[in-house]
Amino acid sequence: MKYRTLNLTCWFWLQRHTRSLRWFVALIWPLWELPRKIAIELELRRCERSWGKR
C-alpha cells in the first residue's frame, strides 16, 4: 500500500512539474527563436538589395 501512495505522489509531482516546465518552455522558446528569425530576415533583405542592384 505504501508503494502505491508513493507512486501516486511521484506521479502528481511529475505532472505538476512537467506542466510548469511546459509553461517555461512556451515562455523561453520564442526568445530562443528570435535571433535566428532576425538573422534570416536580415539575410533575405541583404539578398533582395543585391538582386535589386543587378
N, C-alpha and C positions, 0 to 999 in steps of 0.2 A: 504493500500500500504506500509506503514511504517513497519508494522509487517512482511510483505513478504521479504523486503530487510534485515531486522534484522535476519530473519530466514536463508536467504541465507548466510549472513555474518557469522552467527554461524556455518552453515554447512561447509563453506570453512575453517574457523578457526579449526574446529574439524578435518576435513580431513587432513589439513596440520600438525596438531599436532599428529594425530594418525600415520601419515607416519613417522614423526621424532621419535615417540615412538617405532614404529616397528623397525626402524634402530637401536635405542638404545638397544632394547631387543636382536636384532640379534648380537649386539656387546657384550653385557653382558652375554648372555646365555652360550656360550662356556666356559667362565671364571667361571661361576657358576657351570657348569657340570664337569669341570676339576678335582677338588679334589675327587669327587665321583668316576670318572673313574680311577684315580690313586689308590684310595683305593681298588677298585675291582681288578685292575691289581696286586697290591701287595698281596692281599688275595689269588688270583689264584696262584701266584708264590710260596707263602708260602705253599699252599696245594700241589702243584706239588713237592716241595722239600720234604715234609713229606711223600708223596707217593713214591718218589724215594728212600728214606731210608729203606722202608719196604722190 
